[in-house]
Amino acid sequence: MKNRIKELRERRGMTQEQLGEMVGTSRQAINAIETEKFEPSIWLAYDISRVFGCAIEEVFLFGESTRKSRSESSRRENHGGQNNTD
């Protein structure tokens, strides 16, 4: 999932470590989220958005990522790649 964390963080002169401390996670976790290697929990996403005074949808750009979401992958695995229309 694409995000604007780096842009928002740098605009405020904040390091990854400082943001991590503010939301209770590590610099490494913030880096992994920024680089789309890790998707945060809804609670962590909420806390990050609160730091920047934005709605979650302003920080995390759900419809713009080329990576497949974990939920989409899970649906394919559980339903054999077929759409479930029940």
N, C-alpha and C positions, 0 to 999 in steps of 0.2 A: 504494500500500500504506500503510495507516494505521500510525502508530508512536507510541511514548510518549517520544520523545527529548526534546521540550521539557519535559514533566513531570519526567522523570528528571534532566535537566540543571539545571532550576530548583530542584529539591529539594536539589541539591548546591551551589547558588549558583554555578554555572558558566555562563560566557557561550558563545555559539556559537563565538567565536574561540578560546577556551580548549579546547573540545572538538575543534575542527578541528585545532589544534596537536597535541593528544594522539593523534589518529588519522592525521595526515599529510595533511590536506585543508584547504580554505579555509572561512572563515566563510560565504561565499556557498553553498558546497556543503552545509554543515550546514543552512542556512536552506532550501534547495531540498528537502532530504530531509524536514525537519520539516513543510513545507507540501505535501508529496506531489507536488511538481513534478518530482522526480527519484528514481529507485529506485537505491539503492547497489549496488555489486557485493557478492557474498557475502563477500568479504574485508573490505570496509569495514564491512559490517553486523556481521561477527564482531568487528572491532576496537572498534566502538561499543558492542556488548553487553558486551565485556570491561571497558571503562571503567566501566560501571555495575554490573558483577558479576552480570549476568543472562544467561540463555540468549537466543539470538537471538529465539526465539518470544515472549519476555516483552517485548522492545523493539519488534519488528515484528509487527504483527497481520495476518497473511497473509489470513485469511478474511473480514476485516471491511471491506475497502475497496470502494467503489462503482466505482472506476476499474478498467478492464480491464487485466490484466497484459500486458506486452509479449509473453510467450510465448503467451498466448491469442490476441492479435492476429495473431501470426506464424502460428499454426496455422490460423486462418481464412483468411489470405492464401494460404498454401501449399496448402490443401485446398479452396479455393473455398467456405468456410463450412460444409462438410460434416464430420461426425464421421468420423474414420478408425477403423474397428473391425477392421482387419487384424491 
